[in-house]
Amino acid sequence: MKKLDLYSRFRSRIELKAVESVFLISKPGKSQTSKALSPVPENTSSFSHEPEPAALTISRKPPKSSLSKQLQRLGEPFLPLSQQNESLNAGTRQPQNSQGHRNEAQVVKFEEGREKEEKEREFEDFGRTKLGQFDHTGPFEPLVLSLLGEVPVIRVPASINCRLLEHQREGVRFLYKLYRDSHGGVLGDDMGLGKTIQAIAFLAAVFEKDEESVGVHYSGVEILITSFDTYRIHGSILSEVDWEVVIVDEAHRLKNEKSKLYLACSEIKTRKRIGLTGTVMQNKIMELFNLLDWVAPGSLGSREHFREFYDEPLKHGQRSTAPESFVRKADKRKEHLVAVLRKYMLRRTKEETIGHLMMGKEDNVVFCSMSELQKRVYRSMLQLPDIQCLVNKDLPCSCGSPLKQVECCKRIVPDGIIWPYLHRDSPEGCDSCPYCLVLPCLVKLQQISNHLELIKPNPRDELDKQKKDAEFASAVFGPDVDLVGGNAQSENFMGLSDVKHCGKMQALEKLMFSWASRGDKILLFSYSVRMLDILEKFLIRKGYSFSRLDGSTPSNLRQSLVDDFNSSPSKQVFLISTRAGGLGLNLVSANRVVIFDPNWNPAQDLQAQDRSFRYGQKRHVVVFRLLAAGSFEELVYSRQVYKQQLSNIAVSGKIENRYFEGVQDCKEFQGELFGICNLFRDLSDELFTSKIIELHEKQGKGDGQCSTTKQELPQSGTCFSSS
């Protein structure tokens, strides 16, 4: 029988990762308990235990089965290797006649069947983007992981090793060292550096899989793959199994120690916990502690010790006016933290690993002046009683009481527009009043910053909410209501595709015109589905050929959309939701990336950029993030910079410019970034970000690490800043 390429088998398994995120691996050759299986209902999907011909088994995806059946198979004994090979050979043995000779007609039929199957597989792969990641990148020889003289010898099969890049081999060695030392750790490579294949190569080594022994068991399984949601629901059952190792993909989801997911995953019975994530820390330094404390409990001490010894000094040492003693203390704690993390975490960036194979990336921020109509609506929104209640919360109450407004008469806002709807069933307010207004008000301000159509009622909402949203739109549009086509959501093609009342779309129009003339291919991201609808009409009006992918796109169509965009020279734009995730969204044919609206979480925008800037990209990638100048989006961006700086300091030990006075989660030093009053400031007549940079330069804190240039886009009133 022709040797089977183990790597090609594993490639088919990778497709599961779009929805399956937790790998629970049982001990090789050891029977697992099944006493906890009865509470889980079995589904009706068929699961045959009869061996099938290997030629058919290779191309099949893993059969669907219930969680209980997977665990039952974990509890069954494994067939010896010789019996597995014998069983496989029985399925693929060529037919013989009674004298033991092969029947020629049957042989021809067998060969034709195999040829037909190979053609079918070729047809399935036709059109898929060849990223080069599956080509041979090294010699055809195994990668030995075990120490000299160690028995048995643990090695990655040659069929996998020859396709690994050097940084991936280093990652596999790191994973095996964690495994050998019986503790957990984090593989924190940038998105697109192949964390999945590194995990697969590691498993192939420790389970002693090679091209001769394909891991197909008919009476037992070694690996259980499940999703976060399934594990959260059935964690009490799965936690009764003694797992050899657990691998959690998108491990940053374990950032909140109080979440049900974190608590469920903490019950997994194994010391060998491996997390895979490209964003080890997203918002706060304490998230780093939570992840490391899950993979290697106690590695960073107690939670309170970590907060006092690392978190607080690092944050206060980053203040723009921090005393020199604070800065020195922060530097020492940073170096100490990085040294501790090195034992439990391997973190590499694209620049460090495959930068020499790519043409580089440039990240730009475009401050787009809002249209005059947008500015009027934005200011009108800030004057609503709902927001004024939040802005004036700490002022003395007007009733003469010594209490603050938020503690006295202004705790509730019955004369507001947003508050009455939120509390339609509780006119006395809620325990969080008036802070329950913060998020709804920010959502409305962000919608105004992006496009005025977004604040109008959504026809898919309940009638009561549509009525309230129409009332809100009328209140903030005021006398300009006719300019925006009324307070009801419009489907007028010409009106929605017009850019005159949207500052960002005016800038986008000019940028895209210059790119299209040069043959650039563009990724256009937005967080809002309604904004994607508007942008789609804009693209149609301008005559751009485009594809679109959002949460409503069926999973089985996503890869074909990606392949079509990458392979078709005529497709100019890929319109995509920032929240669209999943494996395979490698849009490497695009060399221009536009993020229409920023996200509070910087990792979301970074992941969006990396859809294009990853292995296989042959052109220089330029990213443009559009911000509504003078809106709270500038504050969102500044907080993104702040969070990214903290991540660079805590995770990578980098030195960052000290731009901001604000300190996260510190009421004493809210500065220009934090606190409710900052969120609802009127910034419409100033360039907030520019002022911070200019102040930094005047104070003489420039160290040559940041170069900022500004220029006017032709006739757009838009300020362009390159960072």
SVG drawing of the C-alpha trace seen along z (x, -y; Angstrom):
<svg xmlns="http://www.w3.org/2000/svg" viewBox="-45 -75 68 97">
<polyline fill="none" stroke="black" stroke-width="0.4" points="0.0,0.0 1.2,-3.5 2.6,-5.4 0.0,-7.8 1.0,-11.4 0.1,-12.0 0.2,-15.7 -2.6,-15.6 -4.7,-13.7 -4.1,-16.3 -4.9,-19.1 -8.5,-17.8 -8.7,-18.0 -7.7,-21.6 -11.0,-22.6 -12.7,-21.7 -11.0,-24.5 -13.4,-27.1 -16.0,-25.7 -14.0,-23.3 -11.6,-24.9 -10.6,-22.6 -8.5,-19.5 -8.7,-17.0 -6.0,-14.3 -6.1,-11.0 -3.1,-9.0 -1.8,-6.8 -2.7,-3.2 -4.5,-3.8 -8.2,-3.0 -10.3,-5.9 -13.1,-5.8 -16.6,-5.9 -18.7,-6.0 -19.8,-9.5 -21.3,-8.9 -24.9,-8.2 -26.1,-11.8 -25.2,-12.8 -28.0,-12.0 -26.8,-10.3 -27.8,-11.7 -29.1,-9.6 -26.0,-10.1 -24.7,-6.8 -21.2,-5.8 -19.9,-2.6 -17.2,-0.6 -16.6,1.6 -13.3,1.0 -13.6,-0.5 -11.1,-0.5 -8.2,-2.9 -8.7,-4.6 -12.1,-5.7 -11.1,-6.4 -8.4,-8.9 -10.6,-11.4 -13.5,-11.2 -14.0,-13.9 -14.2,-12.6 -17.7,-11.1 -20.1,-13.1 -21.0,-11.5 -22.3,-12.5 -20.1,-13.5 -21.0,-10.2 -19.9,-8.1 -16.6,-10.0 -16.0,-9.3 -17.1,-5.7 -14.5,-5.2 -11.9,-6.8 -12.7,-4.1 -12.2,-1.3 -8.8,0.4 -6.7,-0.5 -5.8,2.1 -2.1,3.1 -0.2,1.4 0.1,4.8 -3.6,5.4 -4.3,1.8 -2.0,2.3 -3.6,5.7 -7.1,4.1 -6.0,1.3 -4.4,3.7 -7.5,5.9 -9.5,2.9 -7.1,2.1 -5.8,5.5 -6.2,6.1 -8.6,8.9 -7.2,12.4 -8.7,15.5 -8.8,19.0 -5.2,19.7 -4.0,16.6 -3.3,14.6 -4.9,11.2 -7.8,11.2 -6.8,8.9 -10.2,7.5 -10.7,6.8 -7.3,5.1 -8.2,2.8 -11.4,2.0 -9.6,1.3 -7.1,-1.0 -9.8,-2.8 -11.7,-3.4 -8.6,-4.8 -7.9,-7.0 -11.4,-8.3 -11.2,-9.1 -7.9,-11.0 -9.5,-13.1 -12.4,-13.9 -10.0,-15.0 -8.2,-17.1 -11.5,-18.7 -12.3,-19.5 -8.9,-21.3 -9.3,-23.2 -9.3,-26.9 -8.0,-26.8 -5.3,-29.3 -1.8,-27.8 -0.2,-29.8 3.1,-27.9 2.7,-26.8 2.2,-23.2 5.3,-23.1 8.5,-21.4 10.5,-24.0 13.1,-21.6 14.8,-18.2 12.7,-15.1 13.8,-13.9 12.2,-13.6 12.6,-16.3 14.0,-14.7 12.5,-16.3 13.7,-14.1 17.1,-14.6 20.2,-12.7 19.9,-9.2 16.3,-9.6 14.1,-6.5 11.8,-6.3 13.0,-8.7 10.2,-11.3 10.2,-12.9 8.1,-14.7 7.5,-12.6 9.5,-13.6 6.3,-14.0 5.3,-16.9 8.7,-18.3 9.7,-18.9 6.8,-21.3 7.5,-23.3 9.2,-26.7 12.1,-27.1 10.1,-29.1 7.5,-26.4 10.1,-23.8 11.2,-25.9 7.5,-26.1 7.2,-22.3 10.3,-22.0 8.8,-24.5 5.5,-22.5 7.4,-19.2 9.5,-20.8 6.3,-21.8 5.0,-18.3 8.2,-16.7 8.4,-18.9 4.7,-18.2 3.4,-21.7 1.5,-24.0 2.3,-27.1 1.2,-29.4 2.2,-29.4 1.5,-33.1 2.6,-33.6 1.1,-36.3 -2.0,-35.2 -0.9,-33.5 2.3,-32.0 1.0,-28.5 0.1,-27.7 -2.3,-25.0 0.3,-23.1 2.8,-23.4 0.2,-21.8 -0.5,-19.0 3.3,-18.3 3.6,-18.1 0.8,-15.6 2.1,-13.5 5.4,-13.3 4.1,-12.4 1.6,-9.9 4.4,-8.4 2.5,-8.9 4.3,-8.7 3.7,-7.9 3.8,-4.2 1.3,-4.3 -1.7,-6.4 -3.6,-7.1 -6.9,-5.3 -8.4,-3.3 -11.6,-1.3 -12.0,-0.4 -10.8,-3.6 -9.8,-7.2 -6.9,-9.2 -8.1,-12.8 -11.4,-14.4 -12.1,-17.7 -14.9,-19.9 -16.0,-23.5 -15.9,-26.0 -19.7,-26.0 -19.9,-22.2 -17.2,-22.0 -18.8,-24.8 -22.1,-22.8 -20.6,-19.3 -17.5,-20.3 -18.6,-18.3 -18.6,-15.1 -15.4,-15.7 -13.6,-16.8 -13.9,-13.2 -11.5,-12.0 -7.8,-12.0 -6.5,-13.7 -2.9,-13.5 -2.9,-17.0 -5.4,-19.7 -4.8,-22.2 -7.1,-25.3 -7.2,-27.4 -8.1,-31.1 -7.0,-30.8 -7.5,-34.6 -11.1,-33.7 -9.9,-32.5 -9.1,-36.1 -12.0,-36.5 -11.5,-34.4 -15.1,-34.9 -16.6,-33.5 -18.3,-30.1 -15.9,-29.1 -12.9,-29.8 -14.3,-28.0 -15.2,-25.0 -11.8,-24.8 -10.1,-25.1 -11.6,-21.7 -9.7,-19.8 -7.7,-17.0 -4.2,-17.5 -1.1,-19.6 -0.3,-19.8 -2.4,-22.7 -1.4,-24.4 -3.0,-27.7 -2.8,-28.9 -3.5,-32.6 -2.1,-35.5 -3.4,-38.0 -2.0,-37.0 -3.3,-40.2 -6.1,-42.3 -7.3,-45.0 -5.7,-44.6 -2.5,-43.2 -4.5,-41.1 -5.8,-39.1 -2.2,-38.0 -2.2,-36.6 -5.5,-34.8 -4.3,-33.0 -0.9,-32.0 -2.5,-31.0 -4.8,-28.6 -2.1,-27.0 0.4,-26.8 -1.3,-27.4 0.8,-29.4 3.5,-30.3 2.9,-34.0 2.1,-33.8 -1.3,-34.8 -3.6,-37.2 -3.1,-39.9 0.7,-39.5 0.7,-39.9 -1.5,-43.0 0.7,-44.6 4.1,-43.5 3.5,-43.8 0.2,-45.4 0.2,-48.6 3.9,-49.5 3.8,-48.9 0.6,-51.1 1.8,-53.9 5.3,-53.9 3.7,-54.5 2.1,-57.8 3.4,-60.7 4.3,-62.7 5.3,-59.7 8.2,-60.5 11.6,-59.0 11.5,-56.6 8.2,-55.2 9.7,-54.7 12.8,-52.9 10.6,-50.6 8.4,-49.8 11.4,-48.9 12.7,-46.5 9.4,-44.8 8.9,-44.6 12.3,-42.8 11.4,-40.4 8.0,-39.6 9.4,-38.9 12.0,-36.6 9.3,-34.6 7.1,-34.4 9.9,-33.1 9.6,-29.7 5.8,-29.4 5.3,-31.3 6.7,-31.5 5.7,-34.7 6.9,-35.6 5.8,-38.3 5.7,-38.2 8.6,-40.6 10.8,-38.3 9.9,-35.1 8.8,-35.5 9.5,-39.2 12.2,-38.3 9.6,-36.4 7.2,-39.3 7.2,-42.9 6.2,-44.5 3.1,-46.4 2.4,-50.1 -0.3,-51.1 -2.0,-54.5 -4.7,-56.4 -7.0,-58.7 -8.7,-61.4 -11.8,-62.1 -13.6,-65.4 -17.3,-64.8 -19.7,-66.5 -21.3,-69.7 -24.5,-67.8 -22.8,-65.0 -21.2,-67.7 -24.6,-69.3 -26.2,-65.9 -23.3,-64.9 -23.5,-68.1 -27.3,-67.7 -26.8,-64.2 -24.4,-65.5 -27.0,-67.9 -29.6,-65.2 -30.7,-65.0 -29.4,-61.4 -25.8,-62.4 -26.0,-65.6 -27.0,-63.5 -23.8,-61.4 -21.5,-64.4 -22.8,-66.4 -23.0,-63.4 -20.4,-64.6 -21.8,-68.2 -23.8,-69.3 -27.4,-68.6 -29.6,-71.6 -32.1,-70.8 -29.7,-72.2 -28.7,-68.8 -25.0,-68.2 -25.1,-65.1 -23.9,-64.8 -26.5,-64.8 -25.9,-61.1 -26.7,-60.4 -29.8,-62.6 -32.3,-63.9 -30.5,-63.1 -30.0,-59.4 -32.8,-58.7 -33.7,-60.6 -37.5,-60.4 -37.3,-63.4 -34.6,-61.7 -34.9,-60.0 -32.9,-56.8 -33.5,-56.3 -37.3,-55.9 -37.1,-53.1 -34.5,-51.2 -36.6,-51.4 -40.1,-51.0 -40.8,-48.2 -39.1,-49.8 -39.9,-53.6 -38.0,-53.8 -34.8,-52.9 -32.3,-50.1 -29.4,-49.5 -27.0,-50.8 -28.7,-54.1 -27.5,-56.3 -24.4,-54.3 -26.7,-51.9 -26.9,-54.7 -23.2,-54.7 -23.1,-51.9 -26.4,-52.8 -25.2,-56.4 -21.8,-55.4 -23.4,-53.2 -25.5,-56.1 -22.5,-58.4 -20.4,-55.8 -23.3,-55.4 -23.4,-59.2 -19.7,-59.2 -19.9,-56.6 -23.1,-57.3 -26.3,-59.1 -28.5,-56.4 -27.3,-54.0 -29.3,-55.8 -32.6,-55.3 -35.0,-52.5 -34.3,-49.0 -37.3,-47.4 -36.3,-44.0 -36.6,-45.3 -39.8,-45.2 -42.3,-47.9 -41.9,-49.5 -38.1,-49.9 -38.6,-51.2 -41.0,-53.8 -38.4,-54.9 -35.5,-55.0 -37.6,-57.1 -38.3,-59.5 -34.5,-59.6 -33.7,-60.3 -36.1,-63.2 -34.7,-64.6 -31.1,-64.7 -31.8,-65.5 -33.9,-68.5 -34.5,-70.9 -32.1,-68.8 -34.5,-65.8 -35.5,-66.4 -31.8,-66.5 -31.3,-62.9 -34.6,-61.7 -36.7,-61.6 -36.4,-59.7 -37.3,-56.3 -34.7,-53.9 -34.2,-54.5 -33.6,-52.0 -33.2,-54.7 -30.2,-53.6 -29.0,-57.0 -29.4,-58.5 -27.5,-55.8 -24.7,-55.6 -24.2,-59.4 -21.1,-60.5 -22.0,-64.1 -23.3,-63.7 -20.6,-61.2 -17.0,-62.3 -15.6,-58.8 -17.2,-57.9 -15.8,-61.1 -12.3,-60.1 -12.9,-56.5 -14.1,-57.6 -10.9,-59.5 -8.7,-56.7 -10.3,-54.0 -10.3,-56.0 -6.5,-56.3 -6.1,-52.6 -8.3,-51.2 -6.3,-53.1 -3.2,-51.2 -4.7,-47.8 -4.7,-47.4 -7.1,-45.0 -8.9,-46.2 -10.3,-44.6 -13.0,-46.9 -14.0,-46.1 -16.9,-47.3 -18.2,-46.2 -21.8,-47.0 -23.9,-44.9 -26.0,-48.0 -22.8,-49.9 -21.8,-47.0 -25.2,-47.4 -24.5,-51.1 -20.9,-50.4 -22.2,-47.8 -24.5,-50.3 -21.6,-52.7 -19.5,-50.1 -22.3,-49.3 -22.8,-53.0 -19.0,-53.4 -18.8,-50.3 -16.4,-48.3 -16.4,-44.5 -16.7,-43.1 -17.4,-40.1 -19.1,-40.2 -18.8,-38.1 -20.5,-38.6 -22.1,-36.6 -25.0,-35.6 -22.7,-34.0 -23.0,-30.2 -19.9,-28.4 -19.7,-26.2 -19.6,-29.2 -16.9,-31.2 -13.9,-29.4 -15.2,-29.6 -15.7,-33.4 -12.1,-33.7 -10.7,-31.6 -12.6,-33.5 -11.4,-36.8 -7.8,-35.6 -7.8,-34.1 -9.9,-36.6 -8.1,-39.7 -11.4,-41.4 -12.5,-41.3 -11.3,-44.7 -12.9,-44.8 -13.8,-42.3 -16.4,-43.7 -16.1,-41.9 -17.4,-42.1 -14.6,-42.8 -16.3,-40.0 -16.1,-37.4 -13.7,-34.8 -12.8,-31.2 -10.0,-29.4 -9.2,-30.0 -10.0,-33.7 -6.6,-34.3 -7.1,-37.2 -3.5,-37.5 -4.3,-38.9 -5.3,-42.2 -2.6,-44.8 -4.9,-47.6 -6.9,-47.2 -9.5,-49.7 -11.0,-49.5 -14.1,-51.7 -14.9,-51.8 -12.5,-51.1 -13.1,-48.6 -12.7,-49.1 -10.6,-45.9 -7.4,-46.5 -7.1,-42.8 -10.2,-42.9 -8.6,-45.4 -5.3,-43.7 -6.9,-40.4 -8.7,-42.2 -5.4,-43.5 -3.9,-40.1 -6.4,-38.6 -4.2,-40.1 -0.8,-40.4 0.2,-36.8 2.4,-34.1 1.8,-34.0 1.4,-37.8 3.6,-38.9 3.0,-42.7 3.5,-45.5 0.4,-45.9 -0.9,-49.3 -3.6,-49.6 -5.9,-52.6 -8.0,-53.0 -10.7,-55.7 -11.5,-57.8 -14.2,-60.5 -12.1,-63.5 -13.5,-65.3 -15.6,-62.4 -15.2,-59.9 -13.7,-57.5 -10.4,-59.4 -10.7,-58.5 -11.3,-54.8 -8.2,-54.9 -6.1,-56.5 -7.2,-53.8 -6.3,-51.2 -2.8,-52.7 -2.7,-52.6 -3.7,-49.0 -1.3,-47.9 1.5,-49.7 0.7,-47.9 0.7,-44.6 4.1,-45.3 5.5,-46.2 4.1,-43.3 4.3,-40.6 7.4,-41.5 9.3,-43.8 9.4,-46.7 10.0,-50.4 7.1,-52.5 6.6,-56.3 4.7,-57.7 1.9,-59.7 -1.0,-59.5 -1.6,-60.8 -4.5,-58.4 -4.1,-55.1 -6.5,-52.3 -8.8,-51.4 -7.4,-54.3 -9.9,-57.0 -7.0,-59.3 -5.4,-59.4 -8.1,-59.2 -6.3,-61.8 -7.5,-62.3 -8.4,-58.7 -10.6,-57.3 -13.8,-58.2 -17.3,-59.1 -16.6,-62.8 -13.9,-62.1 -16.1,-59.8 -18.8,-62.5 -16.5,-65.5 -17.3,-67.7 -14.2,-67.2 -15.8,-68.3 -13.6,-71.5 -10.3,-69.9 -7.9,-67.1 -7.6,-65.2 -4.9,-62.8 -2.8,-65.5 -2.8,-67.5 -1.5,-64.6 1.4,-64.0 2.2,-67.7 2.2,-68.0 4.5,-64.9 6.9,-66.6 6.9,-69.9 7.7,-68.2 10.8,-66.7 9.9,-63.1 10.4,-62.2 12.9,-59.4 12.9,-58.8 10.5,-55.8 7.5,-57.5 7.4,-59.5 4.2,-61.3 3.4,-63.1 0.3,-65.0 -1.0,-66.0 -4.2,-67.2 -6.1,-64.8 -7.1,-66.7 -10.3,-68.6 -11.5,-66.3 -10.9,-68.3 -9.4,-65.1 -6.3,-64.9 -4.0,-62.0 -1.6,-60.7 0.9,-58.0 1.9,-56.1"/>
</svg>
